[in-house]
């Protein structure tokens, strides 16, 4: 019986209120024991790994990932995307259905499941489509998708504009206990916008995308959740007014939930103007968590109209970003996810108007969250980990997100103080479209275990 003892780390398990410096025993892929001085009771041969000075927590979950397979494997594959997840400290992901063909029927779901069994480095859960062909006209076979194993439904990358179809889909999903995840975008309001509508869009001469386009659909989802009693989840929230509405709805007991991504609480729309890093009100405090050596280095600069800053929804204004930080701090925003959206280099190397929306994020989301939330004292380490573990697991209804005895030994180990510079060329993803290339980060994933197997580490662990 194979055993591994992880020793000396600070063990954090928010679901079970565990916070101690101790040891964790893995036996046959499961968490067998947590405590202090476990080594004194071991009666069989055990591999011992020292993790002193590091943090050990339940394996992180990313609820919003585009693996691009089938149909777009020049951008990413199940193999490369899950390898990138492991390097970022992520042990479970939910892949989106906007593939080619889309995951709108049981056979396409079965195709992805089979390829994941053969090639995935981490756990892959599947989100099915709400509508056939993701075109918002006809409901997908939600019951069949549930039987095929999906954990949620979404038309991510698209938003159902027909409110009656959305209502019926939500009612049907409720019968099967499926979470409905919605990409909140009113097409008539956003029109052909390419960046947040405001000062910088006017200054740069780019078509503005008003935040109203998100807020209208968030309001719709709140009403649906209230009337039907169903669970609705708003993906990649980027508007302060959306957050205010969700906050008020939660106080009423409405089952509405929200996700945001690191680029929305790190960046603002000023980045597209090629400005210095603008972090916080004084424009310089991004560097405050770092050592004097890092602070003294030249600030990263960007060229104007850099398409790596083009995403859907677009980067927010400074005031919206402040509201996002408040929503993270007070619990209005439940989940942090990457919205990992790989694109080929040639697709992004075009005029800003013509470039596709989206960036990669699996390998940076933990580091950016530690840098921008934990070290800025916006979230405690435990509260930050909850948004990657407890909350996603509960919303999806999956047996992940904890270190409970007998649970799968999905484990993330990270160094919250490690200072490093991100280079997407060193990563596992096939695509390199990250706006954070060259950024100094504070906090880094060190190792990931999935079902007791060490899948990745950045050092020799012994």
C-alpha positions in Angstrom: 0.0 0.0 0.0 1.7 3.2 -1.2 2.0 6.0 1.2 3.3 9.6 1.0 3.8 11.9 3.9 3.8 15.6 3.2 5.6 17.3 6.1 6.2 20.7 7.5 3.7 22.8 5.4 1.0 25.2 6.7 -2.1 23.1 6.0 -5.1 25.2 5.1 -8.5 23.5 4.6 -11.3 26.2 4.8 -14.1 23.6 4.4 -13.0 21.8 7.6 -11.6 24.9 9.4 -8.1 23.4 9.4 -5.2 25.8 9.8 -2.0 24.2 11.2 1.6 23.5 10.5 1.7 19.8 10.4 1.6 16.7 8.2 -0.7 15.1 5.7 -0.6 11.4 4.8 -1.6 10.2 1.4 -2.5 6.5 1.1 -3.6 4.9 -2.2 -4.6 8.3 -3.7 -6.7 9.4 -0.7 -6.2 11.7 2.2 -5.5 9.3 5.1 -4.6 11.6 8.0 -3.9 15.2 8.9 -2.1 16.3 12.1 1.2 16.6 13.9 3.9 14.0 14.3 2.1 11.5 12.1 5.5 10.0 11.2 5.9 8.5 14.7 2.9 6.2 14.1 3.8 5.0 10.6 4.3 1.2 10.5 5.1 0.8 6.8 7.5 2.2 4.2 6.5 5.8 3.5 7.9 8.4 1.1 8.5 11.6 3.1 8.4 15.0 1.3 9.4 18.1 3.2 7.3 21.2 2.4 8.6 23.6 5.1 7.8 27.2 4.5 5.1 26.4 2.0 1.3 26.3 2.1 -0.7 23.2 1.4 -4.4 23.4 0.6 -7.1 21.5 -1.3 -6.5 21.3 -5.0 -7.7 24.5 -6.6 -10.8 24.4 -9.0 -11.2 26.6 -12.0 -14.8 26.8 -13.1 -14.2 28.6 -16.4 -11.7 27.1 -18.9 -11.6 26.9 -22.7 -9.7 23.8 -23.8 -10.6 24.3 -27.5 -10.8 20.6 -28.2 -12.5 19.4 -30.4 -12.1 21.6 -33.4 -9.6 24.3 -32.4 -6.5 22.3 -31.4 -4.1 24.8 -33.0 -5.0 27.0 -29.9 -5.1 24.4 -27.2 -5.7 20.8 -26.5 -6.9 18.8 -23.5 -3.3 17.7 -23.0 -1.7 21.1 -23.1 -4.5 22.9 -21.3 -4.5 20.5 -18.3 -0.7 20.6 -18.2 -1.0 24.4 -17.9 -3.6 24.0 -15.1 -1.2 21.8 -13.1 1.6 24.3 -13.4 -0.7 27.0 -12.1 -1.7 24.9 -9.0 -5.1 24.0 -10.5 -6.2 20.3 -10.0 -9.8 20.5 -11.4 -11.2 22.5 -14.2 -14.6 22.9 -15.8 -14.3 23.1 -19.6 -16.7 25.3 -21.6 -18.9 23.9 -24.4 -18.0 26.4 -27.2 -15.9 24.0 -29.1 -16.4 22.9 -32.7 -18.7 21.1 -32.7 -20.2 22.5 -29.5 -20.8 20.3 -26.4 -24.6 20.4 -26.9 -25.4 16.6 -27.0 -24.3 13.5 -25.1 -22.1 12.2 -27.9 -19.9 15.3 -28.0 -19.6 15.2 -24.2 -18.6 11.5 -24.4 -15.9 12.4 -26.9 -14.3 15.0 -24.5 -14.7 12.6 -21.6 -12.8 9.8 -23.4 -10.0 12.1 -24.5 -9.7 13.4 -20.9 -9.3 9.9 -19.6 -6.4 9.4 -22.0 -4.7 12.8 -22.0 -5.7 15.0 -19.1 -3.2 15.8 -16.3 -5.9 17.2 -13.9 -9.5 16.4 -13.3 -11.8 17.8 -16.1 -15.5 18.4 -15.5 -17.6 19.3 -18.4 -20.2 22.1 -18.9 -22.8 21.4 -21.5 -24.5 23.9 -23.7 -27.8 25.6 -22.9 -28.9 25.9 -26.5 -28.3 23.8 -29.6 -25.3 25.0 -31.6 -25.0 27.8 -29.0 -27.2 29.9 -31.2 -29.8 30.8 -28.5 -32.8 29.5 -30.5 -33.6 26.0 -29.3 -32.9 24.3 -26.0 -30.2 21.7 -25.9 -31.2 18.2 -24.5 -30.4 19.2 -20.9 -31.6 15.9 -19.4 -29.4 13.9 -21.8 -26.4 16.2 -21.0 -26.9 15.6 -17.3 -27.0 11.8 -17.9 -23.8 12.2 -20.0 -22.1 13.7 -16.9 -22.1 17.5 -17.3 -21.9 19.4 -14.0 -23.4 22.7 -15.3 -24.8 24.3 -18.5 -23.7 27.5 -20.2 -23.6 29.1 -23.6 -20.3 30.8 -22.6 -19.0 33.0 -25.4 -22.6 33.6 -26.2 -25.6 34.8 -24.3 -29.2 33.8 -24.8 -31.1 36.9 -25.8 -34.5 35.2 -25.8 -35.7 35.6 -22.2 -38.5 33.0 -22.6 -35.9 30.4 -23.8 -33.7 31.3 -20.9 -36.5 31.0 -18.4 -37.5 27.5 -19.7 -33.9 26.4 -19.8 -33.4 27.5 -16.2 -36.6 25.7 -15.1 -35.5 22.5 -16.9 -32.0 22.7 -15.4 -33.4 23.0 -12.0 -35.2 19.6 -12.4 -31.8 18.0 -12.9 -30.0 20.0 -10.2 -27.7 21.7 -12.7 -26.0 25.0 -12.1 -26.8 27.5 -14.9 -23.7 29.6 -15.8 -24.4 32.7 -17.9 -22.2 34.9 -20.0 -24.0 38.1 -19.3 -24.1 40.3 -22.5 -27.0 42.1 -24.1 -26.0 42.3 -27.7 -28.1 45.3 -28.5 -26.4 47.3 -25.8 -22.9 46.2 -26.5 -23.3 46.4 -30.2 -19.9 46.3 -32.0 -17.9 47.7 -29.0 -14.4 46.4 -28.5 -13.4 48.0 -25.2 -15.1 49.5 -22.1 -17.0 52.6 -23.1 -15.6 55.7 -21.3 -12.7 58.1 -21.3 -10.1 55.7 -22.7 -12.3 54.4 -25.6 -13.0 58.0 -26.6 -9.3 59.0 -26.3 -8.2 56.0 -28.4 -10.9 56.2 -30.9 -12.2 52.7 -30.3 -15.8 51.7 -30.2 -17.1 51.7 -26.7 -18.8 48.8 -24.9 -21.1 50.1 -22.2 -21.2 48.2 -18.9 -25.0 48.4 -19.3 -24.6 45.4 -21.7 -23.6 43.2 -18.7 -25.9 44.8 -16.2 -29.1 44.2 -18.1 -28.5 40.4 -18.2 -27.4 40.3 -14.6 -30.7 41.9 -13.7 -32.6 39.4 -15.8 -30.8 36.5 -14.1 -31.5 37.9 -10.6 -35.3 38.0 -11.5 -35.2 34.5 -12.9 -33.4 33.2 -9.8 -36.0 34.9 -7.6 -39.1 33.8 -9.5 -38.0 30.2 -10.2 -35.9 29.6 -7.1 -33.1 28.3 -9.3 -29.3 28.8 -9.0 -27.9 31.1 -11.5 -24.2 32.0 -11.8 -23.0 35.1 -13.6 -19.7 34.5 -15.3 -16.7 37.0 -15.4 -18.5 39.9 -13.7 -16.8 43.2 -14.5 -19.3 46.0 -13.6 -19.7 47.8 -10.3 -23.5 48.0 -10.8 -23.7 44.3 -11.5 -22.0 43.7 -8.2 -24.3 46.1 -6.4 -27.4 44.2 -7.8 -26.0 40.8 -6.9 -25.1 42.1 -3.4 -28.7 43.3 -2.8 -30.1 40.1 -4.2 -28.0 37.9 -1.9 -29.3 39.9 1.1 -32.8 38.9 0.0 -31.8 35.3 -0.1 -31.9 35.0 -3.9 -29.7 32.2 -5.2 -27.5 34.3 -7.5 -23.8 33.8 -7.6 -20.9 35.6 -9.2 -17.4 35.0 -10.7 -14.7 37.3 -11.6 -11.2 36.9 -13.1 -7.8 38.2 -12.2 -7.6 40.6 -15.2 -10.7 42.4 -13.9 -9.2 43.1 -10.4 -5.7 43.7 -11.7 -6.1 45.8 -14.8 -8.1 48.7 -16.1 -9.0 50.0 -19.5 -6.1 52.4 -19.3 -3.8 49.5 -20.2 -5.0 49.7 -23.8 -3.5 53.2 -24.0 0.0 51.8 -23.4 0.3 53.4 -20.0 2.4 52.2 -17.1 0.9 49.7 -14.7 -2.0 51.5 -13.0 -2.8 49.6 -9.8 -4.9 51.5 -7.3 -5.6 55.2 -6.9 -2.0 56.4 -6.9 -0.9 54.4 -9.9 2.1 52.9 -8.2 1.0 50.6 -5.4 1.1 47.4 -7.5 4.7 47.2 -6.5 4.1 47.6 -2.7 4.1 43.9 -1.8 7.5 43.4 -3.3 11.1 43.6 -2.1 13.1 46.7 -2.6 15.1 45.0 -5.3 11.9 44.3 -7.4 10.4 47.7 -6.7 13.6 49.3 -8.1 13.2 47.6 -11.5 11.7 49.5 -14.4 8.0 49.2 -14.6 6.6 47.1 -17.4 5.2 49.2 -20.3 2.8 48.2 -23.0 2.3 49.4 -26.6 -1.0 51.1 -27.4 -3.7 48.9 -28.9 -2.1 45.7 -27.6 -4.7 43.0 -28.5 -3.7 40.9 -25.5 -5.8 43.4 -23.5 -8.9 42.7 -25.5 -11.4 40.5 -23.7 -15.1 39.9 -23.2 -16.3 41.6 -21.1 -13.7 44.3 -21.6 -11.3 45.6 -19.0 -13.2 47.8 -16.6 -12.6 51.4 -15.6 -10.8 52.2 -12.4 -14.1 52.8 -10.5 -15.5 49.4 -11.7 -12.2 47.8 -10.6 -12.6 49.2 -7.1 -16.1 47.8 -7.0 -14.8 44.4 -8.0 -12.3 44.5 -5.1 -15.1 45.4 -2.7 -17.2 42.6 -4.0 -14.4 40.1 -3.5 -13.8 41.4 0.0 -17.4 41.2 1.2 -18.2 37.9 -0.4 -20.5 39.2 -3.1 -18.2 37.6 -5.6 -18.1 33.9 -4.8 -15.5 32.5 -7.2 -12.3 33.5 -8.9 -11.7 31.8 -12.3 -9.3 32.3 -15.2 -11.6 32.3 -18.3 -8.6 30.8 -19.9 -9.1 31.6 -23.6 -6.2 30.6 -25.8 -5.7 32.1 -29.3 -3.0 31.6 -31.9 -0.4 34.3 -32.3 -1.5 35.3 -35.8 -5.1 35.8 -34.6 -4.0 38.4 -32.1 -1.4 40.0 -34.3 -4.0 42.1 -36.1 -5.7 45.5 -35.7 -7.5 45.8 -32.3 -10.9 45.8 -33.9 -10.3 42.6 -35.7 -8.6 40.5 -32.9 -10.6 37.9 -31.0 -11.5 38.4 -27.4 -9.7 36.5 -24.6 -6.5 35.7 -22.8 -4.8 32.7 -21.2 -4.8 32.6 -17.4 -4.4 29.1 -15.9 -0.7 29.5 -15.0 -1.1 33.0 -13.5 -4.5 33.1 -11.7 -3.2 31.9 -8.3 -0.1 34.1 -8.5 -2.1 37.2 -9.5 -4.6 36.6 -6.8 -1.9 36.2 -4.1 -0.2 39.3 -5.4 -3.3 41.5 -5.8 -5.6 40.2 -3.1 -3.7 38.5 -0.3 -0.6 40.7 -0.2 -2.8 43.8 -0.6 -4.7 42.6 2.5 -8.0 42.5 0.6 -8.5 38.8 1.4 -7.0 36.6 4.0 -5.3 33.5 2.7 -8.2 31.3 3.9 -10.8 33.5 2.2 -8.8 33.5 -1.0 -8.5 29.7 -1.0 -12.3 29.4 -0.5 -13.0 31.2 -3.8 -10.9 28.5 -5.5 -12.0 25.5 -3.5 -15.0 25.4 -1.2 -17.3 27.7 -3.2 -16.7 26.1 -6.6 -17.1 22.6 -5.2 -20.4 23.5 -3.5 -21.8 25.3 -6.6 -20.9 22.4 -8.9 -21.9 19.7 -6.5 -18.6 17.8 -6.8 -16.6 16.0 -4.2 -13.6 18.3 -4.4 -12.3 21.4 -2.6 -11.5 19.8 0.8 -8.9 17.7 2.6 -11.5 15.6 4.3 -10.2 12.1 5.4 -11.0 9.7 2.6 -11.3 12.3 -0.1 -9.2 12.3 -3.2 -5.7 13.6 -2.5 -6.0 16.6 -4.8 -3.5 19.0 -3.3 -2.0 22.4 -4.2 1.2 23.5 -2.6 2.4 27.1 -3.1 4.8 29.6 -1.7 2.9 32.8 -0.9 6.2 34.9 -0.7 8.0 33.7 -3.8 8.8 36.6 -6.1 9.1 35.7 -9.8 8.5 37.0 -13.3 6.0 35.4 -15.6 7.1 34.3 -19.1 4.3 32.6 -21.1 7.0 31.1 -23.3 8.0 28.9 -20.4 4.5 27.7 -19.9 2.6 24.6 -21.1 -0.2 26.2 -23.0 0.0 26.2 -26.8 -1.0 29.8 -26.8 0.9 32.8 -25.4 -1.8 35.5 -25.4 -1.2 36.8 -21.9 -1.1 40.5 -21.0 1.0 39.6 -17.9 4.2 38.7 -19.7 7.2 40.1 -17.9 5.1 41.0 -14.8 6.6 40.6 -11.3 4.4 38.3 -9.2 4.5 37.4 -5.5 3.2 33.9 -4.8 3.8 30.8 -6.9 2.4 27.3 -7.3 5.1 24.8 -6.3 3.5 21.4 -6.7 0.2 19.8 -7.6 -1.1 16.3 -6.7 -4.1 14.8 -8.3 -5.6 11.7 -6.7 -2.3 11.2 -4.8 -0.1 11.4 -7.9 2.4 14.2 -8.2 1.6 15.8 -11.5 3.9 18.8 -11.5 6.5 20.6 -9.3 9.0 23.3 -9.9 11.6 21.8 -7.8 13.0 18.5 -6.5 10.7 17.5 -3.6 12.2 15.2 -1.0 
